[in-house]
Amino acid sequence: MVPIPNLVFRLNIFFKLPYLPSNKVGDSFIELMSIAPKTTKIIEFIDYILDAYVTKNSIFPPYLWARKFENDSNTINGAESFHAHYNS
């Protein structure tokens, strides 16, 4: 079993992937995979994330969800930014 501080550290890195430019997501995910424990559940999770979100041919490729928002420096939340501009 992975010690809790290590698991939190790895999850913290994983949940920061959407804030990267889409062209850096794949390399960053590969680095994250290299430090992940090699358990059956982790490998299944990694395979799922790769197939669904990380590769260019995935269901939701990185260009759809990972991007650096340059237009609005007030927020890093895409939905909040959209609604702020939509409502104005």
PDB file of N, CA, C and O in Angstrom:
ATOM      1  N   MET A   1       0.839  -1.182   0.000  1.00  0.00           N
ATOM      2  CA  MET A   1       0.000   0.000   0.000  1.00  0.00           C
ATOM      3  C   MET A   1       0.882   1.244   0.000  1.00  0.00           C
ATOM      4  O   MET A   1       1.953   1.260   0.608  1.00  0.00           O
ATOM      5  N   VAL A   2       0.419   2.284  -0.690  1.00  0.00           N
ATOM      6  CA  VAL A   2       1.160   3.537  -0.789  1.00  0.00           C
ATOM      7  C   VAL A   2       0.922   4.360   0.472  1.00  0.00           C
ATOM      8  O   VAL A   2      -0.227   4.556   0.869  1.00  0.00           O
ATOM      9  N   PRO A   3       1.990   4.845   1.110  1.00  0.00           N
ATOM     10  CA  PRO A   3       1.797   5.711   2.279  1.00  0.00           C
ATOM     11  C   PRO A   3       0.977   6.950   1.897  1.00  0.00           C
ATOM     12  O   PRO A   3       1.117   7.475   0.792  1.00  0.00           O
ATOM     13  N   ILE A   4       0.136   7.403   2.798  1.00  0.00           N
ATOM     14  CA  ILE A   4      -0.785   8.511   2.529  1.00  0.00           C
ATOM     15  C   ILE A   4      -0.068   9.774   2.033  1.00  0.00           C
ATOM     16  O   ILE A   4      -0.530  10.356   1.051  1.00  0.00           O
ATOM     17  N   PRO A   5       1.031  10.235   2.648  1.00  0.00           N
ATOM     18  CA  PRO A   5       1.675  11.450   2.119  1.00  0.00           C
ATOM     19  C   PRO A   5       2.116  11.285   0.653  1.00  0.00           C
ATOM     20  O   PRO A   5       1.998  12.227  -0.132  1.00  0.00           O
ATOM     21  N   ASN A   6       2.618  10.106   0.280  1.00  0.00           N
ATOM     22  CA  ASN A   6       3.019   9.890  -1.108  1.00  0.00           C
ATOM     23  C   ASN A   6       1.814   9.886  -2.035  1.00  0.00           C
ATOM     24  O   ASN A   6       1.876  10.431  -3.137  1.00  0.00           O
ATOM     25  N   LEU A   7       0.726   9.280  -1.599  1.00  0.00           N
ATOM     26  CA  LEU A   7      -0.485   9.245  -2.404  1.00  0.00           C
ATOM     27  C   LEU A   7      -1.034  10.651  -2.605  1.00  0.00           C
ATOM     28  O   LEU A   7      -1.415  11.009  -3.720  1.00  0.00           O
ATOM     29  N   VAL A   8      -1.081  11.442  -1.561  1.00  0.00           N
ATOM     30  CA  VAL A   8      -1.565  12.815  -1.656  1.00  0.00           C
ATOM     31  C   VAL A   8      -0.679  13.625  -2.595  1.00  0.00           C
ATOM     32  O   VAL A   8      -1.183  14.405  -3.402  1.00  0.00           O
ATOM     33  N   PHE A   9       0.621  13.449  -2.499  1.00  0.00           N
ATOM     34  CA  PHE A   9       1.555  14.151  -3.378  1.00  0.00           C
ATOM     35  C   PHE A   9       1.284  13.804  -4.834  1.00  0.00           C
ATOM     36  O   PHE A   9       1.230  14.693  -5.684  1.00  0.00           O
ATOM     37  N   ARG A  10       1.114  12.522  -5.127  1.00  0.00           N
ATOM     38  CA  ARG A  10       0.882  12.085  -6.513  1.00  0.00           C
ATOM     39  C   ARG A  10      -0.477  12.564  -7.024  1.00  0.00           C
ATOM     40  O   ARG A  10      -0.588  12.988  -8.174  1.00  0.00           O
ATOM     41  N   LEU A  11      -1.494  12.500  -6.194  1.00  0.00           N
ATOM     42  CA  LEU A  11      -2.803  13.000  -6.603  1.00  0.00           C
ATOM     43  C   LEU A  11      -2.779  14.503  -6.823  1.00  0.00           C
ATOM     44  O   LEU A  11      -3.434  15.018  -7.730  1.00  0.00           O
ATOM     45  N   ASN A  12      -2.029  15.196  -5.998  1.00  0.00           N
ATOM     46  CA  ASN A  12      -1.887  16.637  -6.157  1.00  0.00           C
ATOM     47  C   ASN A  12      -1.301  16.961  -7.530  1.00  0.00           C
ATOM     48  O   ASN A  12      -1.773  17.876  -8.207  1.00  0.00           O
ATOM     49  N   ILE A  13      -0.293  16.227  -7.936  1.00  0.00           N
ATOM     50  CA  ILE A  13       0.302  16.421  -9.265  1.00  0.00           C
ATOM     51  C   ILE A  13      -0.716  16.072 -10.349  1.00  0.00           C
ATOM     52  O   ILE A  13      -0.873  16.812 -11.320  1.00  0.00           O
ATOM     53  N   PHE A  14      -1.405  14.949 -10.181  1.00  0.00           N
ATOM     54  CA  PHE A  14      -2.388  14.509 -11.178  1.00  0.00           C
ATOM     55  C   PHE A  14      -3.469  15.565 -11.408  1.00  0.00           C
ATOM     56  O   PHE A  14      -3.826  15.845 -12.553  1.00  0.00           O
ATOM     57  N   PHE A  15      -3.992  16.152 -10.331  1.00  0.00           N
ATOM     58  CA  PHE A  15      -5.076  17.116 -10.468  1.00  0.00           C
ATOM     59  C   PHE A  15      -4.611  18.476 -10.978  1.00  0.00           C
ATOM     60  O   PHE A  15      -5.438  19.358 -11.210  1.00  0.00           O
ATOM     61  N   LYS A  16      -3.316  18.661 -11.157  1.00  0.00           N
ATOM     62  CA  LYS A  16      -2.800  19.902 -11.748  1.00  0.00           C
ATOM     63  C   LYS A  16      -2.632  19.791 -13.259  1.00  0.00           C
ATOM     64  O   LYS A  16      -2.328  20.787 -13.914  1.00  0.00           O
ATOM     65  N   LEU A  17      -2.822  18.605 -13.824  1.00  0.00           N
ATOM     66  CA  LEU A  17      -2.667  18.426 -15.271  1.00  0.00           C
ATOM     67  C   LEU A  17      -3.544  19.366 -16.101  1.00  0.00           C
ATOM     68  O   LEU A  17      -3.077  19.846 -17.134  1.00  0.00           O
ATOM     69  N   PRO A  18      -4.790  19.656 -15.707  1.00  0.00           N
ATOM     70  CA  PRO A  18      -5.609  20.562 -16.529  1.00  0.00           C
ATOM     71  C   PRO A  18      -5.057  21.980 -16.653  1.00  0.00           C
ATOM     72  O   PRO A  18      -5.451  22.724 -17.551  1.00  0.00           O
ATOM     73  N   TYR A  19      -4.149  22.356 -15.756  1.00  0.00           N
ATOM     74  CA  TYR A  19      -3.604  23.706 -15.796  1.00  0.00           C
ATOM     75  C   TYR A  19      -2.372  23.820 -16.680  1.00  0.00           C
ATOM     76  O   TYR A  19      -1.802  24.903 -16.816  1.00  0.00           O
ATOM     77  N   LEU A  20      -1.960  22.715 -17.276  1.00  0.00           N
ATOM     78  CA  LEU A  20      -0.831  22.733 -18.201  1.00  0.00           C
ATOM     79  C   LEU A  20      -1.322  23.041 -19.604  1.00  0.00           C
ATOM     80  O   LEU A  20      -2.486  22.799 -19.924  1.00  0.00           O
ATOM     81  N   PRO A  21      -0.440  23.575 -20.445  1.00  0.00           N
ATOM     82  CA  PRO A  21      -0.805  23.663 -21.860  1.00  0.00           C
ATOM     83  C   PRO A  21      -1.028  22.251 -22.404  1.00  0.00           C
ATOM     84  O   PRO A  21      -0.348  21.315 -21.982  1.00  0.00           O
ATOM     85  N   SER A  22      -1.953  22.087 -23.317  1.00  0.00           N
ATOM     86  CA  SER A  22      -2.342  20.749 -23.785  1.00  0.00           C
ATOM     87  C   SER A  22      -1.178  19.964 -24.378  1.00  0.00           C
ATOM     88  O   SER A  22      -1.166  18.735 -24.309  1.00  0.00           O
ATOM     89  N   ASN A  23      -0.202  20.653 -24.959  1.00  0.00           N
ATOM     90  CA  ASN A  23       0.931  19.933 -25.558  1.00  0.00           C
ATOM     91  C   ASN A  23       1.915  19.393 -24.520  1.00  0.00           C
ATOM     92  O   ASN A  23       2.830  18.654 -24.882  1.00  0.00           O
ATOM     93  N   LYS A  24       1.755  19.735 -23.259  1.00  0.00           N
ATOM     94  CA  LYS A  24       2.650  19.247 -22.201  1.00  0.00           C
ATOM     95  C   LYS A  24       2.016  18.171 -21.331  1.00  0.00           C
ATOM     96  O   LYS A  24       2.690  17.584 -20.484  1.00  0.00           O
ATOM     97  N   VAL A  25       0.742  17.907 -21.525  1.00  0.00           N
ATOM     98  CA  VAL A  25       0.030  16.947 -20.682  1.00  0.00           C
ATOM     99  C   VAL A  25       0.613  15.544 -20.822  1.00  0.00           C
ATOM    100  O   VAL A  25       0.847  14.877 -19.814  1.00  0.00           O
ATOM    101  N   GLY A  26       0.850  15.086 -22.040  1.00  0.00           N
ATOM    102  CA  GLY A  26       1.349  13.727 -22.272  1.00  0.00           C
ATOM    103  C   GLY A  26       2.672  13.473 -21.579  1.00  0.00           C
ATOM    104  O   GLY A  26       2.824  12.469 -20.882  1.00  0.00           O
ATOM    105  N   ASP A  27       3.632  14.370 -21.760  1.00  0.00           N
ATOM    106  CA  ASP A  27       4.940  14.203 -21.132  1.00  0.00           C
ATOM    107  C   ASP A  27       4.842  14.251 -19.610  1.00  0.00           C
ATOM    108  O   ASP A  27       5.510  13.486 -18.912  1.00  0.00           O
ATOM    109  N   SER A  28       4.016  15.144 -19.107  1.00  0.00           N
ATOM    110  CA  SER A  28       3.850  15.250 -17.653  1.00  0.00           C
ATOM    111  C   SER A  28       3.186  14.008 -17.084  1.00  0.00           C
ATOM    112  O   SER A  28       3.548  13.550 -16.001  1.00  0.00           O
ATOM    113  N   PHE A  29       2.218  13.461 -17.808  1.00  0.00           N
ATOM    114  CA  PHE A  29       1.564  12.244 -17.343  1.00  0.00           C
ATOM    115  C   PHE A  29       2.540  11.077 -17.347  1.00  0.00           C
ATOM    116  O   PHE A  29       2.508  10.244 -16.441  1.00  0.00           O
ATOM    117  N   ILE A  30       3.405  11.004 -18.350  1.00  0.00           N
ATOM    118  CA  ILE A  30       4.433   9.952 -18.405  1.00  0.00           C
ATOM    119  C   ILE A  30       5.350  10.055 -17.186  1.00  0.00           C
ATOM    120  O   ILE A  30       5.693   9.042 -16.577  1.00  0.00           O
ATOM    121  N   GLU A  31       5.743  11.272 -16.833  1.00  0.00           N
ATOM    122  CA  GLU A  31       6.583  11.456 -15.636  1.00  0.00           C
ATOM    123  C   GLU A  31       5.846  11.009 -14.380  1.00  0.00           C
ATOM    124  O   GLU A  31       6.425  10.363 -13.507  1.00  0.00           O
ATOM    125  N   LEU A  32       4.575  11.353 -14.298  1.00  0.00           N
ATOM    126  CA  LEU A  32       3.773  10.947 -13.145  1.00  0.00           C
ATOM    127  C   LEU A  32       3.653   9.427 -13.088  1.00  0.00           C
ATOM    128  O   LEU A  32       3.726   8.845 -12.005  1.00  0.00           O
ATOM    129  N   MET A  33       3.473   8.784 -14.226  1.00  0.00           N
ATOM    130  CA  MET A  33       3.397   7.321 -14.273  1.00  0.00           C
ATOM    131  C   MET A  33       4.695   6.686 -13.781  1.00  0.00           C
ATOM    132  O   MET A  33       4.674   5.624 -13.157  1.00  0.00           O
ATOM    133  N   SER A  34       5.812   7.331 -14.060  1.00  0.00           N
ATOM    134  CA  SER A  34       7.104   6.747 -13.673  1.00  0.00           C
ATOM    135  C   SER A  34       7.286   6.690 -12.161  1.00  0.00           C
ATOM    136  O   SER A  34       8.044   5.855 -11.666  1.00  0.00           O
ATOM    137  N   ILE A  35       6.601   7.566 -11.416  1.00  0.00           N
ATOM    138  CA  ILE A  35       6.742   7.537  -9.955  1.00  0.00           C
ATOM    139  C   ILE A  35       5.557   6.838  -9.275  1.00  0.00           C
ATOM    140  O   ILE A  35       5.517   6.714  -8.051  1.00  0.00           O
ATOM    141  N   ALA A  36       4.594   6.385 -10.086  1.00  0.00           N
ATOM    142  CA  ALA A  36       3.416   5.710  -9.519  1.00  0.00           C
ATOM    143  C   ALA A  36       3.759   4.285  -9.101  1.00  0.00           C
ATOM    144  O   ALA A  36       4.583   3.635  -9.744  1.00  0.00           O
ATOM    145  N   PRO A  37       3.149   3.800  -8.048  1.00  0.00           N
ATOM    146  CA  PRO A  37       3.363   2.411  -7.655  1.00  0.00           C
ATOM    147  C   PRO A  37       2.792   1.478  -8.719  1.00  0.00           C
ATOM    148  O   PRO A  37       1.829   1.825  -9.402  1.00  0.00           O
ATOM    149  N   LYS A  38       3.376   0.316  -8.856  1.00  0.00           N
ATOM    150  CA  LYS A  38       2.984  -0.633  -9.901  1.00  0.00           C
ATOM    151  C   LYS A  38       2.010  -1.676  -9.362  1.00  0.00           C
ATOM    152  O   LYS A  38       2.294  -2.874  -9.394  1.00  0.00           O
ATOM    153  N   THR A  39       0.877  -1.223  -8.872  1.00  0.00           N
ATOM    154  CA  THR A  39      -0.161  -2.144  -8.413  1.00  0.00           C
ATOM    155  C   THR A  39      -1.187  -2.328  -9.525  1.00  0.00           C
ATOM    156  O   THR A  39      -1.246  -1.518 -10.450  1.00  0.00           O
ATOM    157  N   THR A  40      -1.979  -3.362  -9.447  1.00  0.00           N
ATOM    158  CA  THR A  40      -2.978  -3.649 -10.477  1.00  0.00           C
ATOM    159  C   THR A  40      -3.969  -2.497 -10.614  1.00  0.00           C
ATOM    160  O   THR A  40      -4.287  -2.085 -11.730  1.00  0.00           O
ATOM    161  N   LYS A  41      -4.454  -1.983  -9.506  1.00  0.00           N
ATOM    162  CA  LYS A  41      -5.438  -0.890  -9.543  1.00  0.00           C
ATOM    163  C   LYS A  41      -4.848   0.380 -10.149  1.00  0.00           C
ATOM    164  O   LYS A  41      -5.510   1.055 -10.936  1.00  0.00           O
ATOM    165  N   ILE A  42      -3.626   0.704  -9.795  1.00  0.00           N
ATOM    166  CA  ILE A  42      -2.974   1.907 -10.336  1.00  0.00           C
ATOM    167  C   ILE A  42      -2.760   1.749 -11.836  1.00  0.00           C
ATOM    168  O   ILE A  42      -2.995   2.692 -12.592  1.00  0.00           O
ATOM    169  N   ILE A  43      -2.325   0.589 -12.274  1.00  0.00           N
ATOM    170  CA  ILE A  43      -2.105   0.343 -13.704  1.00  0.00           C
ATOM    171  C   ILE A  43      -3.422   0.444 -14.473  1.00  0.00           C
ATOM    172  O   ILE A  43      -3.450   0.997 -15.573  1.00  0.00           O
ATOM    173  N   GLU A  44      -4.505  -0.079 -13.913  1.00  0.00           N
ATOM    174  CA  GLU A  44      -5.825   0.044 -14.545  1.00  0.00           C
ATOM    175  C   GLU A  44      -6.240   1.513 -14.645  1.00  0.00           C
ATOM    176  O   GLU A  44      -6.766   1.945 -15.670  1.00  0.00           O
ATOM    177  N   PHE A  45      -6.006   2.267 -13.590  1.00  0.00           N
ATOM    178  CA  PHE A  45      -6.343   3.690 -13.583  1.00  0.00           C
ATOM    179  C   PHE A  45      -5.528   4.443 -14.637  1.00  0.00           C
ATOM    180  O   PHE A  45      -6.075   5.254 -15.384  1.00  0.00           O
ATOM    181  N   ILE A  46      -4.234   4.179 -14.695  1.00  0.00           N
ATOM    182  CA  ILE A  46      -3.359   4.830 -15.672  1.00  0.00           C
ATOM    183  C   ILE A  46      -3.809   4.512 -17.091  1.00  0.00           C
ATOM    184  O   ILE A  46      -3.876   5.406 -17.935  1.00  0.00           O
ATOM    185  N   ASP A  47      -4.116   3.253 -17.359  1.00  0.00           N
ATOM    186  CA  ASP A  47      -4.585   2.861 -18.692  1.00  0.00           C
ATOM    187  C   ASP A  47      -5.877   3.587 -19.061  1.00  0.00           C
ATOM    188  O   ASP A  47      -6.041   4.049 -20.190  1.00  0.00           O
ATOM    189  N   TYR A  48      -6.787   3.680 -18.100  1.00  0.00           N
ATOM    190  CA  TYR A  48      -8.050   4.376 -18.345  1.00  0.00           C
ATOM    191  C   TYR A  48      -7.803   5.850 -18.669  1.00  0.00           C
ATOM    192  O   TYR A  48      -8.341   6.368 -19.648  1.00  0.00           O
ATOM    193  N   ILE A  49      -7.003   6.515 -17.864  1.00  0.00           N
ATOM    194  CA  ILE A  49      -6.723   7.942 -18.077  1.00  0.00           C
ATOM    195  C   ILE A  49      -6.041   8.150 -19.426  1.00  0.00           C
ATOM    196  O   ILE A  49      -6.383   9.080 -20.156  1.00  0.00           O
ATOM    197  N   LEU A  50      -5.083   7.293 -19.761  1.00  0.00           N
ATOM    198  CA  LEU A  50      -4.420   7.403 -21.065  1.00  0.00           C
ATOM    199  C   LEU A  50      -5.423   7.268 -22.207  1.00  0.00           C
ATOM    200  O   LEU A  50      -5.437   8.088 -23.125  1.00  0.00           O
ATOM    201  N   ASP A  51      -6.251   6.247 -22.151  1.00  0.00           N
ATOM    202  CA  ASP A  51      -7.208   5.989 -23.228  1.00  0.00           C
ATOM    203  C   ASP A  51      -8.297   7.053 -23.328  1.00  0.00           C
ATOM    204  O   ASP A  51      -8.746   7.375 -24.428  1.00  0.00           O
ATOM    205  N   ALA A  52      -8.715   7.589 -22.218  1.00  0.00           N
ATOM    206  CA  ALA A  52      -9.833   8.529 -22.221  1.00  0.00           C
ATOM    207  C   ALA A  52      -9.422   9.993 -22.327  1.00  0.00           C
ATOM    208  O   ALA A  52     -10.176  10.803 -22.867  1.00  0.00           O
ATOM    209  N   TYR A  53      -8.224  10.356 -21.816  1.00  0.00           N
ATOM    210  CA  TYR A  53      -7.902  11.773 -21.687  1.00  0.00           C
ATOM    211  C   TYR A  53      -6.538  12.234 -22.191  1.00  0.00           C
ATOM    212  O   TYR A  53      -6.396  13.413 -22.516  1.00  0.00           O
ATOM    213  N   VAL A  54      -5.543  11.385 -22.272  1.00  0.00           N
ATOM    214  CA  VAL A  54      -4.185  11.879 -22.480  1.00  0.00           C
ATOM    215  C   VAL A  54      -3.710  11.792 -23.928  1.00  0.00           C
ATOM    216  O   VAL A  54      -3.082  12.727 -24.424  1.00  0.00           O
ATOM    217  N   THR A  55      -3.995  10.701 -24.607  1.00  0.00           N
ATOM    218  CA  THR A  55      -3.483  10.548 -25.975  1.00  0.00           C
ATOM    219  C   THR A  55      -4.276  11.423 -26.947  1.00  0.00           C
ATOM    220  O   THR A  55      -5.399  11.834 -26.655  1.00  0.00           O
ATOM    221  N   LYS A  56      -3.677  11.698 -28.096  1.00  0.00           N
ATOM    222  CA  LYS A  56      -4.332  12.547 -29.095  1.00  0.00           C
ATOM    223  C   LYS A  56      -5.594  11.903 -29.656  1.00  0.00           C
ATOM    224  O   LYS A  56      -6.511  12.606 -30.081  1.00  0.00           O
ATOM    225  N   ASN A  57      -5.650  10.585 -29.661  1.00  0.00           N
ATOM    226  CA  ASN A  57      -6.817   9.866 -30.184  1.00  0.00           C
ATOM    227  C   ASN A  57      -7.784   9.443 -29.084  1.00  0.00           C
ATOM    228  O   ASN A  57      -8.649   8.599 -29.318  1.00  0.00           O
ATOM    229  N   SER A  58      -7.654  10.009 -27.902  1.00  0.00           N
ATOM    230  CA  SER A  58      -8.519   9.632 -26.784  1.00  0.00           C
ATOM    231  C   SER A  58      -9.920  10.227 -26.964  1.00  0.00           C
ATOM    232  O   SER A  58     -10.153  11.052 -27.848  1.00  0.00           O
ATOM    233  N   ILE A  59     -10.825   9.796 -26.120  1.00  0.00           N
ATOM    234  CA  ILE A  59     -12.204  10.284 -26.177  1.00  0.00           C
ATOM    235  C   ILE A  59     -12.254  11.797 -25.923  1.00  0.00           C
ATOM    236  O   ILE A  59     -12.949  12.533 -26.623  1.00  0.00           O
ATOM    237  N   PHE A  60     -11.517  12.236 -24.926  1.00  0.00           N
ATOM    238  CA  PHE A  60     -11.433  13.654 -24.587  1.00  0.00           C
ATOM    239  C   PHE A  60      -9.966  14.071 -24.606  1.00  0.00           C
ATOM    240  O   PHE A  60      -9.330  14.104 -23.553  1.00  0.00           O
ATOM    241  N   PRO A  61      -9.414  14.389 -25.769  1.00  0.00           N
ATOM    242  CA  PRO A  61      -7.989  14.721 -25.850  1.00  0.00           C
ATOM    243  C   PRO A  61      -7.651  15.991 -25.062  1.00  0.00           C
ATOM    244  O   PRO A  61      -8.531  16.802 -24.775  1.00  0.00           O
ATOM    245  N   PRO A  62      -6.388  16.154 -24.720  1.00  0.00           N
ATOM    246  CA  PRO A  62      -5.993  17.279 -23.871  1.00  0.00           C
ATOM    247  C   PRO A  62      -6.378  18.658 -24.402  1.00  0.00           C
ATOM    248  O   PRO A  62      -6.614  19.570 -23.609  1.00  0.00           O
ATOM    249  N   TYR A  63      -6.446  18.835 -25.720  1.00  0.00           N
ATOM    250  CA  TYR A  63      -6.781  20.169 -26.221  1.00  0.00           C
ATOM    251  C   TYR A  63      -8.199  20.599 -25.831  1.00  0.00           C
ATOM    252  O   TYR A  63      -8.525  21.785 -25.897  1.00  0.00           O
ATOM    253  N   LEU A  64      -9.046  19.639 -25.425  1.00  0.00           N
ATOM    254  CA  LEU A  64     -10.396  19.981 -24.975  1.00  0.00           C
ATOM    255  C   LEU A  64     -10.447  20.442 -23.520  1.00  0.00           C
ATOM    256  O   LEU A  64     -11.299  21.256 -23.163  1.00  0.00           O
ATOM    257  N   TRP A  65      -9.561  19.941 -22.687  1.00  0.00           N
ATOM    258  CA  TRP A  65      -9.697  20.217 -21.258  1.00  0.00           C
ATOM    259  C   TRP A  65      -8.464  20.813 -20.602  1.00  0.00           C
ATOM    260  O   TRP A  65      -8.557  21.311 -19.480  1.00  0.00           O
ATOM    261  N   ALA A  66      -7.333  20.781 -21.249  1.00  0.00           N
ATOM    262  CA  ALA A  66      -6.105  21.315 -20.633  1.00  0.00           C
ATOM    263  C   ALA A  66      -5.652  22.532 -21.412  1.00  0.00           C
ATOM    264  O   ALA A  66      -5.272  22.436 -22.579  1.00  0.00           O
ATOM    265  N   ARG A  67      -5.698  23.650 -20.769  1.00  0.00           N
ATOM    266  CA  ARG A  67      -5.220  24.850 -21.434  1.00  0.00           C
ATOM    267  C   ARG A  67      -4.949  25.934 -20.420  1.00  0.00           C
ATOM    268  O   ARG A  67      -5.577  26.020 -19.365  1.00  0.00           O
ATOM    269  N   LYS A  68      -4.017  26.731 -20.775  1.00  0.00           N
ATOM    270  CA  LYS A  68      -3.681  27.878 -19.942  1.00  0.00           C
ATOM    271  C   LYS A  68      -4.568  29.036 -20.396  1.00  0.00           C
ATOM    272  O   LYS A  68      -4.512  29.447 -21.555  1.00  0.00           O
ATOM    273  N   PHE A  69      -5.372  29.551 -19.497  1.00  0.00           N
ATOM    274  CA  PHE A  69      -6.259  30.651 -19.835  1.00  0.00           C
ATOM    275  C   PHE A  69      -5.484  31.950 -19.776  1.00  0.00           C
ATOM    276  O   PHE A  69      -5.095  32.411 -18.703  1.00  0.00           O
ATOM    277  N   GLU A  70      -5.265  32.534 -20.939  1.00  0.00           N
ATOM    278  CA  GLU A  70      -4.483  33.767 -21.012  1.00  0.00           C
ATOM    279  C   GLU A  70      -5.365  35.001 -21.061  1.00  0.00           C
ATOM    280  O   GLU A  70      -4.900  36.104 -20.774  1.00  0.00           O
ATOM    281  N   ASN A  71      -6.638  34.832 -21.424  1.00  0.00           N
ATOM    282  CA  ASN A  71      -7.521  35.975 -21.603  1.00  0.00           C
ATOM    283  C   ASN A  71      -7.950  36.619 -20.295  1.00  0.00           C
ATOM    284  O   ASN A  71      -8.128  37.835 -20.225  1.00  0.00           O
ATOM    285  N   ASP A  72      -8.114  35.817 -19.277  1.00  0.00           N
ATOM    286  CA  ASP A  72      -8.662  36.320 -18.021  1.00  0.00           C
ATOM    287  C   ASP A  72      -7.714  35.993 -16.877  1.00  0.00           C
ATOM    288  O   ASP A  72      -7.619  34.842 -16.453  1.00  0.00           O
ATOM    289  N   SER A  73      -7.033  36.980 -16.392  1.00  0.00           N
ATOM    290  CA  SER A  73      -6.073  36.745 -15.315  1.00  0.00           C
ATOM    291  C   SER A  73      -6.744  36.700 -13.943  1.00  0.00           C
ATOM    292  O   SER A  73      -6.082  36.412 -12.946  1.00  0.00           O
ATOM    293  N   ASN A  74      -8.050  36.983 -13.877  1.00  0.00           N
ATOM    294  CA  ASN A  74      -8.739  36.999 -12.590  1.00  0.00           C
ATOM    295  C   ASN A  74      -9.107  35.612 -12.085  1.00  0.00           C
ATOM    296  O   ASN A  74      -9.336  35.441 -10.887  1.00  0.00           O
ATOM    297  N   THR A  75      -9.171  34.619 -12.964  1.00  0.00           N
ATOM    298  CA  THR A  75      -9.593  33.296 -12.543  1.00  0.00           C
ATOM    299  C   THR A  75      -8.893  32.221 -13.355  1.00  0.00           C
ATOM    300  O   THR A  75      -8.513  32.447 -14.504  1.00  0.00           O
ATOM    301  N   ILE A  76      -8.726  31.057 -12.756  1.00  0.00           N
ATOM    302  CA  ILE A  76      -8.206  29.906 -13.494  1.00  0.00           C
ATOM    303  C   ILE A  76      -9.315  28.885 -13.716  1.00  0.00           C
ATOM    304  O   ILE A  76      -9.073  27.802 -14.248  1.00  0.00           O
ATOM    305  N   ASN A  77     -10.521  29.231 -13.310  1.00  0.00           N
ATOM    306  CA  ASN A  77     -11.668  28.356 -13.472  1.00  0.00           C
ATOM    307  C   ASN A  77     -12.341  28.675 -14.803  1.00  0.00           C
ATOM    308  O   ASN A  77     -12.887  29.764 -14.983  1.00  0.00           O
ATOM    309  N   GLY A  78     -12.301  27.720 -15.738  1.00  0.00           N
ATOM    310  CA  GLY A  78     -12.837  27.940 -17.069  1.00  0.00           C
ATOM    311  C   GLY A  78     -14.320  28.269 -17.073  1.00  0.00           C
ATOM    312  O   GLY A  78     -14.752  29.178 -17.781  1.00  0.00           O
ATOM    313  N   ALA A  79     -15.108  27.534 -16.286  1.00  0.00           N
ATOM    314  CA  ALA A  79     -16.556  27.789 -16.236  1.00  0.00           C
ATOM    315  C   ALA A  79     -16.849  29.165 -15.661  1.00  0.00           C
ATOM    316  O   ALA A  79     -17.709  29.883 -16.170  1.00  0.00           O
ATOM    317  N   GLU A  80     -16.146  29.530 -14.615  1.00  0.00           N
ATOM    318  CA  GLU A  80     -16.344  30.848 -14.015  1.00  0.00           C
ATOM    319  C   GLU A  80     -15.987  31.952 -15.007  1.00  0.00           C
ATOM    320  O   GLU A  80     -16.703  32.947 -15.119  1.00  0.00           O
ATOM    321  N   SER A  81     -14.890  31.773 -15.719  1.00  0.00           N
ATOM    322  CA  SER A  81     -14.467  32.750 -16.713  1.00  0.00           C
ATOM    323  C   SER A  81     -15.501  32.882 -17.820  1.00  0.00           C
ATOM    324  O   SER A  81     -15.838  33.991 -18.233  1.00  0.00           O
ATOM    325  N   PHE A  82     -16.009  31.738 -18.303  1.00  0.00           N
ATOM    326  CA  PHE A  82     -17.029  31.753 -19.354  1.00  0.00           C
ATOM    327  C   PHE A  82     -18.261  32.531 -18.909  1.00  0.00           C
ATOM    328  O   PHE A  82     -18.748  33.401 -19.631  1.00  0.00           O
ATOM    329  N   HIS A  83     -18.762  32.215 -17.716  1.00  0.00           N
ATOM    330  CA  HIS A  83     -19.975  32.865 -17.238  1.00  0.00           C
ATOM    331  C   HIS A  83     -19.755  34.353 -16.964  1.00  0.00           C
ATOM    332  O   HIS A  83     -20.666  35.156 -17.166  1.00  0.00           O
ATOM    333  N   ALA A  84     -18.585  34.722 -16.516  1.00  0.00           N
ATOM    334  CA  ALA A  84     -18.299  36.141 -16.277  1.00  0.00           C
ATOM    335  C   ALA A  84     -18.387  36.931 -17.572  1.00  0.00           C
ATOM    336  O   ALA A  84     -18.908  38.046 -17.586  1.00  0.00           O
ATOM    337  N   HIS A  85     -17.879  36.360 -18.665  1.00  0.00           N
ATOM    338  CA  HIS A  85     -17.936  37.050 -19.947  1.00  0.00           C
ATOM    339  C   HIS A  85     -19.296  36.924 -20.599  1.00  0.00           C
ATOM    340  O   HIS A  85     -19.740  37.848 -21.281  1.00  0.00           O
ATOM    341  N   TYR A  86     -19.960  35.814 -20.406  1.00  0.00           N
ATOM    342  CA  TYR A  86     -21.280  35.568 -20.994  1.00  0.00           C
ATOM    343  C   TYR A  86     -22.324  36.490 -20.380  1.00  0.00           C
ATOM    344  O   TYR A  86     -23.194  37.001 -21.087  1.00  0.00           O
ATOM    345  N   ASN A  87     -22.245  36.706 -19.081  1.00  0.00           N
ATOM    346  CA  ASN A  87     -23.224  37.525 -18.378  1.00  0.00           C
ATOM    347  C   ASN A  87     -22.988  39.026 -18.539  1.00  0.00           C
ATOM    348  O   ASN A  87     -23.865  39.827 -18.217  1.00  0.00           O
ATOM    349  N   SER A  88     -21.828  39.409 -19.028  1.00  0.00           N
ATOM    350  CA  SER A  88     -21.554  40.848 -19.127  1.00  0.00           C
ATOM    351  C   SER A  88     -21.978  41.442 -20.443  1.00  0.00           C
ATOM    352  O   SER A  88     -21.808  42.641 -20.663  1.00  0.00           O
TER     353      SER A  88
END
